[in-house]
Amino acid sequence: MNKLFLGCIISSLLFIGCSNTNQQKVETITWTNTERLPAPKGFNKQYGVAGPLAGTLNEYIVVAGGANFPYKSVLAGGTKKHYPDLFLLKDNNGKLDLINHTQLETETGYGTSITTDKGIYYIGGSTDKEISKDILLVTLSKDNKSTEVMKVGELPFTYFSGVAIHKNDKLYIVSGKQDGKDSNNFYEYDLVTKETTQLISFPGDKRSQSIGQILKDENGKEMLFVFSGASNIAYTDGYAYDFENKIWTKVAPVKINEKEISLLGANSVKINENEILVIGGFNKEVWDNAVKNLGTLKGKELLEFKQDYFNKNPKDYNWNKQILIYNAKTNLWRSAGEIPFMAPCGQALIVIGNKIYSINGEIKPGVRTDKIYIGTFN
């Protein structure tokens, strides 16, 4: 595959697993967009990032790392930069107050963040030079004025851009880039014994950039639901893992009004025990066509395609703007309307109470937004 395009694919990678105990029934969302993240250390401007570590610690919001192209565009040969900055924020009547700005030990992006009652687990991730195997835990300091970050485990493979969830002191990791390749491998990592066990493989094609959450099905059983993602093509299929019987079953694909929708690069949050809400997603037709052309065209034809592809207006990529909700009890997808901003990929997506935060993300290949959108559930 063309190296230039590969950089843009990686820049769209997402993190999954910001679980929560919210019990929201969402019909519509009202949005505002007045907030920005502070500038990272060494910069006088925040350009926006994709793939940050993100989650919640009580009523506090944590956003850390992520990556962008601050010096040159992708088309001009720009180099992607990852960041070590960690921001601790608190919503004060719709205004995000900065509580603390500190640095991680190393820059990171595109790992999986999982909010739990013990803190935010962060699995894997990439840096400017390598891919990580580490499992980190981010917690709130005793004075509630800063964060503490500790390594609590290590995977037997490098990992980023997959699905991971937390259940009963165990992490379950499926798909993503494992040792640098798209995968359908499925693992259980025990946070107590530090042992990794390989489970039955995910039944879909090998892929990365899927979304997933634990939801209760029609029988009240907790299942791991995984949707979409991509390899050389974008997928719209869905599967559920039964922890008790240790089997995968196929569930409804991502479809609204008989039209299947790619959630490649999107992000999701759990809004109640039966439902997830999804924002974003790379258009399947655009993705499939770009991967094909950038991998097969040569010479003048390749140059012309790159010039056209990377210079498009964000809206011309036709990324998913619908706010999608999947109900595991009914096995159905529905739309809660459209977002009033450019569809993102690789953004942070966080829920606290009746508010949802869409933080930065990519709005076209290689280009980030620095905006934070705050939505209120109606």
Buried (B, 14 or more C-beta within 10 A) or exposed (E): EBEBBEBBBBBBBBBBBBBBEBEBEBEEBEEEBEBBBBBBEEEEEBBBBBBBBBBBBEEBBBBBBBBBBBEEEBBEEBEBBBBBBBBBBBBEEEEBEEBBBBBBEBBBBBBBBBBBEEBBBBBBBBBBEEBBBBBBBBBBEEEBEBBEBEEBBBBEBBBBBBBBBBBEEBBBBBBBBBEEEBBBBBBBBBBEEEEBEEBEBBBBBBBBBBBBBBBBBEEEBBBBBBBBBBBEBBBBBBBBBBBEEEEBEEBBBBBEEEEBBBBBBBBBBBBBBBBBBBBBBBBBEBBBEBBEBBEEBEEEEBEEBBEEBBEEEBEEBBBBBBBBBBBBBEBEBBEBEEBEBBBBBBBBBBBBEEBBBBBBBBBBBBBBBBBBBBBBBE
